[in-house]
Amino acid sequence: MARPALLDRLVPVPPAVVRRLAVAAVIAQAGIAVTGSIVRVTGSGLGCPTWPQCFPGSLVPTPHPEVAALHQWVEFGNRLLTFAVVAVTGLCFLAALGTRPRRPRLVRLALVQPLGVVAQAVIGGFTVLLGLVWWSVSVHFLVSMALVWLAVVLVSTVDQGEGPPRPVVPRAVRALTGTSTAVLGALLLAGTFVTAAGPHSGDADTPRLAAGVPAVAQLHADLLFAYLGLLAGLGFALRAVAAPAPLQRRYAVLVAAAAVWTGTAERGAVSAESVPVPAPVPANGTFVG
């Protein structure tokens, strides 16, 4: 009699448990993105000026005349959270492997989570080693947003089958969703430009992006209005086609998140325009921040 494959020996995991772990992955990914923003706005990005160590010869913060203890612990605390996120997402992956019957798409999405966190740690390390050059910080942030999105897709996939996607709204509504998603991506990218040109580059001595804050803030605002308009139009479209109740509920959650995020972005834009920003400093013939 053939011995069962190693993966088949895993204890079967109920879908409800997989879903709870997938939700935990969303919270963990979003949480570390928030703590990363705290690192930036407190100017603690170089609180640990090297990587993977905090200081040369020390994995943990150590008294240093040029680096405040608060900045060290804010950055070091954010690094420690990486291990917690790896643990949560790793458990989610193991749970996905334990589904019966095994669902390949679910397993692939779950695997992306811990691998993405490890990749983010490496990207963050290079960001520190590059001195928080603005484009590296932008990449670091955008990858975080992608991981949050994929974690949400993971939660949704738990509730779905493994068959081919089945449209539940007309093509025009799906096209509107795709357009709003593209505008949201552009909005996030523009937001990184605002932060790179503004006062919160992650460290007081980090050169800023050579762009006027009012100009990039206006671009960000224009994209925000465009996205909110598309979002409102999507709500009317979903009602017009009598979209399924679960889709309507997801839309309501999206609107609530957008409302919170819009208020935060508005306060951030006001802060960026009201705080004096040092003149951009050239580095190797280009302006960085």
C-alpha positions as CSV (number, residue, x, y, z in Angstrom):
1,M,0.0,0.0,0.0
2,A,1.4,3.4,-1.0
3,R,2.3,5.7,1.8
4,P,0.4,9.1,1.8
5,A,2.2,12.1,0.5
6,L,3.7,14.4,3.2
7,L,1.1,17.2,2.5
8,D,-1.7,14.7,2.8
9,R,-0.6,13.9,6.4
10,L,-1.4,17.5,7.5
11,V,-4.4,17.8,9.9
12,P,-7.4,18.9,7.9
13,V,-8.3,22.6,8.6
14,P,-11.9,23.8,8.5
15,P,-12.6,26.7,6.1
16,A,-13.7,28.9,9.1
17,V,-10.2,28.6,10.6
18,V,-8.6,29.4,7.3
19,R,-10.8,32.4,7.0
20,R,-9.9,33.7,10.5
21,L,-6.2,33.4,9.7
22,A,-6.7,35.1,6.4
23,V,-8.5,38.0,8.1
24,A,-5.6,38.1,10.6
25,A,-3.2,38.3,7.7
26,V,-5.1,41.4,6.4
27,I,-4.9,43.0,9.9
28,A,-1.2,42.2,10.2
29,Q,-0.3,43.5,6.7
30,A,-2.3,46.7,7.3
31,G,-0.9,47.1,10.8
32,I,2.7,46.9,9.8
33,A,2.0,49.4,7.0
34,V,0.6,51.8,9.6
35,T,3.6,51.3,11.9
36,G,5.8,52.0,8.9
37,S,4.1,55.3,8.4
38,I,4.7,56.1,12.1
39,V,8.4,55.4,11.5
40,R,8.3,57.9,8.7
41,V,6.3,60.8,10.3
42,T,8.4,60.6,13.5
43,G,11.6,60.9,11.5
44,S,12.8,57.5,12.7
45,G,13.6,55.9,9.4
46,L,17.3,55.8,10.2
47,G,16.9,55.1,13.9
48,C,18.7,51.9,13.0
49,P,21.1,53.2,10.4
50,T,22.2,49.8,9.0
51,W,20.6,46.5,8.1
52,P,20.1,43.7,9.1
53,Q,21.8,45.0,12.3
54,C,20.5,48.1,14.1
55,F,24.0,49.4,14.5
56,P,27.3,47.9,13.3
57,G,28.0,45.1,15.7
58,S,24.6,45.3,17.4
59,L,21.2,43.8,16.4
60,V,19.4,46.0,19.0
61,P,19.3,49.7,19.7
62,T,22.4,51.0,21.6
63,P,23.2,54.4,23.0
64,H,24.5,56.7,20.3
65,P,25.2,60.4,20.5
66,E,23.8,61.1,17.0
67,V,20.6,59.0,17.1
68,A,17.9,59.6,19.7
69,A,16.8,56.6,21.7
70,L,13.1,57.2,20.7
71,H,14.0,57.0,17.0
72,Q,16.0,53.8,17.5
73,W,13.2,52.0,19.3
74,V,10.5,53.2,16.9
75,E,12.4,51.8,13.9
76,F,13.5,48.7,15.8
77,G,10.0,48.0,17.0
78,N,8.8,48.1,13.4
79,R,11.4,45.6,12.4
80,L,10.4,43.3,15.3
81,L,6.8,43.4,14.0
82,T,8.0,41.7,10.8
83,F,8.5,38.5,12.7
84,A,4.9,38.6,14.0
85,V,3.6,39.2,10.5
86,V,5.7,36.3,9.2
87,A,4.2,34.1,11.9
88,V,0.6,35.0,11.2
89,T,1.0,34.7,7.4
90,G,3.0,31.5,7.8
91,L,0.2,30.0,9.8
92,C,-2.3,31.1,7.2
93,F,-0.3,29.3,4.5
94,L,-0.1,26.1,6.6
95,A,-3.9,26.3,7.1
96,A,-4.4,26.7,3.4
97,L,-2.4,23.5,2.8
98,G,-4.7,21.8,5.2
99,T,-7.9,22.5,3.3
100,R,-9.7,19.4,2.0
101,P,-9.9,19.1,-0.9
102,R,-6.7,21.2,-1.4
103,R,-7.4,24.4,-3.3
104,P,-4.4,25.4,-5.5
105,R,-5.4,29.1,-5.9
106,L,-6.0,29.5,-2.2
107,V,-2.6,27.9,-1.4
108,R,-0.8,30.2,-3.9
109,L,-2.4,33.3,-2.5
110,A,-1.5,32.2,1.0
111,L,2.1,31.5,0.1
112,V,2.5,35.0,-1.4
113,Q,1.9,36.4,2.1
114,P,4.9,35.1,4.0
115,L,7.1,35.4,1.0
116,G,6.0,38.9,0.5
117,V,6.8,39.8,4.1
118,V,10.3,38.4,3.7
119,A,10.7,40.3,0.4
120,Q,9.5,43.5,2.2
121,A,12.1,43.1,4.9
122,V,14.8,42.9,2.3
123,I,13.4,45.9,0.4
124,G,13.3,47.8,3.7
125,G,16.9,46.9,4.4
126,F,18.0,48.2,1.0
127,T,15.9,51.4,1.7
128,V,17.9,52.0,4.9
129,L,21.2,51.2,3.3
130,L,20.3,53.7,0.5
131,G,19.7,56.4,3.1
132,L,16.0,56.5,2.5
133,V,16.3,57.7,-1.1
134,W,12.8,58.7,-2.0
135,W,12.1,56.2,-4.8
136,S,13.2,53.2,-2.6
137,V,10.7,54.4,0.1
138,S,8.0,54.6,-2.5
139,V,8.7,51.1,-3.6
140,H,8.6,49.9,0.0
141,F,5.2,51.5,0.6
142,L,3.6,50.4,-2.7
143,V,4.7,46.7,-2.1
144,S,3.0,47.0,1.3
145,M,-0.2,48.2,-0.3
146,A,0.0,45.3,-2.8
147,L,0.3,42.8,0.0
148,V,-2.7,44.3,1.8
149,W,-4.7,43.9,-1.4
150,L,-3.6,40.3,-1.9
151,A,-4.5,39.5,1.7
152,V,-8.0,40.9,1.1
153,V,-8.2,38.8,-2.1
154,L,-7.1,35.8,0.0
155,V,-10.1,36.3,2.4
156,S,-12.4,36.6,-0.6
157,T,-11.0,33.4,-2.1
158,V,-11.7,31.4,1.1
159,D,-15.4,32.0,0.5
160,Q,-15.2,31.0,-3.2
161,G,-14.8,27.8,-5.0
162,E,-11.9,26.7,-7.2
163,G,-13.9,26.9,-10.5
164,P,-13.5,29.6,-13.1
165,P,-14.7,33.1,-12.1
166,R,-18.4,33.6,-12.7
167,P,-19.4,37.2,-13.4
168,V,-22.1,38.5,-11.1
169,V,-22.4,42.0,-12.6
170,P,-22.5,43.2,-16.3
171,R,-19.3,43.9,-18.2
172,A,-19.8,47.7,-17.9
173,V,-19.8,47.5,-14.1
174,R,-16.7,45.4,-14.1
175,A,-15.0,47.9,-16.4
176,L,-15.9,50.7,-14.0
177,T,-14.4,48.7,-11.2
178,G,-11.2,48.2,-13.2
179,T,-11.0,51.9,-14.0
180,S,-11.4,52.9,-10.4
181,T,-8.7,50.4,-9.4
182,A,-6.3,51.9,-11.9
183,V,-7.0,55.4,-10.6
184,L,-6.5,54.2,-7.0
185,G,-3.1,52.9,-8.0
186,A,-2.2,56.2,-9.5
187,L,-3.5,57.9,-6.4
188,L,-1.2,55.8,-4.2
189,L,1.8,56.5,-6.4
190,A,1.0,60.3,-6.3
191,G,0.8,60.1,-2.5
192,T,4.3,58.8,-2.4
193,F,5.4,61.8,-4.4
194,V,3.7,64.2,-1.9
195,T,5.4,62.5,1.0
196,A,8.8,62.4,-0.7
197,A,8.6,66.2,-1.5
198,G,7.2,67.1,1.9
199,P,8.6,67.2,5.5
200,H,8.1,63.6,6.4
201,S,10.8,61.8,4.4
202,G,11.7,59.5,7.3
203,D,14.8,61.4,8.6
204,A,15.5,65.0,9.1
205,D,18.6,64.9,6.9
206,T,17.2,62.9,4.0
207,P,17.1,64.9,0.8
208,R,13.6,65.5,-0.6
209,L,12.2,64.9,-4.0
210,A,12.9,67.9,-6.2
211,A,9.2,68.9,-6.7
212,G,7.1,71.6,-5.3
213,V,4.7,70.3,-2.6
214,P,1.7,72.3,-3.8
215,A,2.1,70.9,-7.3
216,V,2.3,67.2,-6.3
217,A,-0.4,67.8,-3.6
218,Q,-2.7,69.2,-6.2
219,L,-2.1,66.2,-8.4
220,H,-2.9,63.9,-5.5
221,A,-6.1,65.8,-4.8
222,D,-7.2,65.7,-8.4
223,L,-6.7,61.9,-8.4
224,L,-8.5,61.6,-5.1
225,F,-11.6,63.5,-6.5
226,A,-11.5,61.3,-9.6
227,Y,-11.4,58.1,-7.5
228,L,-14.2,59.3,-5.2
229,G,-16.3,60.2,-8.2
230,L,-15.8,56.7,-9.7
231,L,-16.5,55.1,-6.3
232,A,-19.8,57.0,-6.1
233,G,-20.7,56.0,-9.7
234,L,-19.9,52.4,-8.9
235,G,-22.3,52.5,-6.0
236,F,-25.1,53.7,-8.2
237,A,-24.2,51.0,-10.8
238,L,-24.3,48.2,-8.3
239,R,-27.8,49.2,-7.2
240,A,-29.0,49.7,-10.8
241,V,-28.0,46.1,-11.7
242,A,-29.2,44.6,-8.4
243,A,-25.8,43.3,-7.4
244,P,-25.7,40.4,-4.9
245,A,-25.9,41.3,-1.2
246,P,-22.3,40.2,-0.4
247,L,-21.0,42.5,-3.1
248,Q,-23.1,45.4,-1.8
249,R,-21.6,44.8,1.7
250,R,-18.1,44.8,0.4
251,Y,-18.8,48.1,-1.4
252,A,-20.1,49.6,1.9
253,V,-16.8,48.5,3.6
254,L,-14.9,50.1,0.8
255,V,-16.8,53.4,1.2
256,A,-16.2,53.4,4.9
257,A,-12.4,52.8,4.4
258,A,-12.3,55.5,1.8
259,A,-14.0,58.0,4.1
260,V,-11.5,57.3,6.9
261,W,-8.6,57.4,4.4
262,T,-9.8,60.6,2.8
263,G,-9.9,62.4,6.1
264,T,-6.3,61.2,6.9
265,A,-5.0,62.2,3.5
266,E,-6.6,65.7,3.8
267,R,-4.9,66.3,7.2
268,G,-1.6,65.0,5.7
269,A,-1.8,67.3,2.8
270,V,-2.4,70.3,5.0
271,S,0.5,69.3,7.2
272,A,2.8,68.9,4.2
273,E,2.0,72.3,2.8
274,S,2.2,74.1,6.2
275,V,5.6,72.7,7.4
276,P,8.8,74.3,6.0
277,V,10.6,71.9,3.7
278,P,14.4,72.0,3.2
279,A,15.6,72.7,-0.3
280,P,16.2,69.5,-2.3
281,V,19.8,68.4,-2.2
282,P,21.5,67.0,-5.3
283,A,23.0,63.5,-5.0
284,N,25.2,62.2,-7.8
285,G,23.8,64.7,-10.1
286,T,20.1,64.0,-9.4
287,F,17.7,65.1,-6.8
288,V,16.6,62.5,-4.4
289,G,14.6,62.4,-1.2
